[in-house]
Amino acid sequence: MQTLHVDASTWMHRIGPRLKLGTLAALGILLFLTDNLALLCLAVAIGALLYFNTGLPVGEALKRLRPVVLTIIVVALFSLIFNPIHVAIVTVLRLTALVLFAAVVTATTSIAAFIDEITALATPLEKVGLLRAADIGLAVGLVVRFVPEILDRYRAIREAHEARGIKIRITTALVPLIILTLRDADNIAAAIDARGIRRH
């Protein structure tokens, strides 16, 4: 499986995962507490500056953002339909800044560090019998690891459509994408069970 982590040695890679996750959570709260366009534009600019300095080539960095940008455009269109233009712009800027900051965290934090940190943070809940910390860490790690896999599946489906001269549509891409993703999930679940992880 692929990963969103970038193997580099920038100063952002050297920051601990707990600090990065805490900062991301705090930034997410602050972004939704303000509707000041100047501050939101500044947040987008800072997020973009950090993201394009994670060690990724510019082309690859833009390719990773493409599916998320399409989602933000859809959200913006719906927001324009039901809200004033100012509200729509604020929504787009908030989402864009949050996506960029989140992309920085995922690009500069390894999956193992993610799992370890989430497991540590969930340990107090395990002590009171609410959940199993290891299961939460594993689930979060798998979600993060699945993102590039799903994107690759979509690219493969799109290329198959283009090779056959078929225009790609949501209806023709979504079903095979879901089937392939569920098949991968079943294979991973079988591998986890074969190692006895969920029985420990």
N, C-alpha and C positions, 0 to 999 in steps of 0.2 A: 504494500500500500504506500501511497505517496503521503507527503506531509506539507503543510503550509509553512513550516519552519525554514528559515533561511540560514544556511551555515556560513556565518560571518563573525567578525569580531568587533562590531561597533560598540559604542558606549551603551547603547540600548540593550544589547545582548548581555551586558554585564550586570544590569539591574536585576534584582531578585524578582521572581515571578509574583510573590505576594504583594510587593510594592506596585508592580505594574497592574495587577488585577484590581488592587484597591484604588489606584489612581484612575483606572478606567471606569470603575463604578462611580467614583466621585465626579468625574467629568460628565458621565451620563446624567447624573442628577442635576448638575449645574446647567447643562445644555437645555434641559427641559424646564428649568426655573426662569430662564430669560427668553425674551422675544426681541432683544435688541439686535438689529441686523448687523451693526458694526461688529459687535462681539462675536456673533455667530460666523460672520465672514472671517474674522481673525482666527477663530477656532478651526475653520476649514483650512485656512492657509497653513496654520501650524501643523495640523494633522497631515496635510499633503507633504509638507517639508520633512516631517519625521518619516512618513511612509516611503518616500523616494530616497531616503538615506538609510534604509535597512539592509542594503547590500544587494537588492534585486536589480537586474537590468531594467531599464525603463520600459522596454517592450513587454517583458514578463509581468512587471508591476501593473501596467495598464490592462493586460490580458486578465489578470486576476480580478481586477475591479469591474470588468465588463458586465458580468451577470448581476452584480449588486447595483450597478448604475442603472441597468434596465429596470430593476425592481423599484428603485427610487423614482425613476421617470413615471412608472405606473402609479405610484403613490401620489406623486405630484399632480398628475392628471385628475385623479379622483378628488384630491384636495381642492383643485381649482373648480371642480364642478360644484362642490358643496360648501366651499368657504371663500371668503374674500382673497384677493391675490396676495395681500400681505401675509395672511395666515399660511397660504400655500408655500410662499418663499421661505418663511420661518421653518416650516416642516421639512422642506428639502434641505435647508442648511443644517438643521439639527441632525437629520439622518446621515447626511454626507460626512459631517464632522465625526459622528459616532462610529460610522463604518471605517473611516480612515484611522481613528485611534485604535479600534478593535483590530484592524489589519496590522497595525504596528505591533500590537501585543502578540498576535498569533505568529507573525513573521520572526519575532525575536525571542520566542519562548518555545522550547522543545516540548514534544508531547509528554515525555517522561516528567518534565518539570511541572507541566499542567496537572497531570494525574497526581503527583506527589502533593502538590499544593492544595488541590481540591480535596484530596483524602484527608490531609491535615486539618483543613478548615471544617470538614464534616465530622471529625472525630468527637467533638463535644456532643453532637446530636446522637452519635452512636452510643455514647455512655449513658444517655437517658432512654435508650431503647427505641428511638424513632426510626433509625435506618442503619444500614451498614456502610461505613465510610468508604471501604474499598470498592463497593459496588458503584457508589456515586462517582468516585474518581475514574473508574473504568468506563462508565457510561459517558462522562464528559470527554475523556480521551478518544473514545470511538467516534463521537459526534464530530470532533475536530478533525480526526483522520479521514472521516467519510466525505468531507466537503470537497477536497480536490478529486476524489474518486468520482463523485457525482458529476462534477464539471467535465471530467474526462469522458464519462459515459455520454453526456450531452453532446460533446464535440464529435464523438464517434457516430452518434445517431445523425447529427447534422451532416457530417461528411458522407454518410451512407445515402442520405436524401439527395445531396448534391450530385453524387456519382450516378444516381438513377434519374437525374433531371427532375426531381420532385421538389416542389417548394415546401420548405419546412413550416409546419404549423404546430400550435400547441397541442391540438388533438392528435396529431400523428407522432409527436415526440414524447408527450407526457406518459402515455401508456407503456411503451417499451422502457422508458427511463425508470418508471416505478417498478416494473417487473425485474429489471436488472439490479436495481438497488435492493429490492427485497431478497433476491437470490444471493447477493453478496452478504446481506444481513444474516440469512440462514446459514451460510457457510461459516461466517465468523462465530455465530452462536454455537454451531456444532464444534468448532475448534475450541471454544471456551469450555464447553461441556466435556470434551475429550480430555482436557487438561485438569478437569475437576475443580475449576476455579469457583464455580457457583455453588459447589457442595461444601467448600471449606467453611 
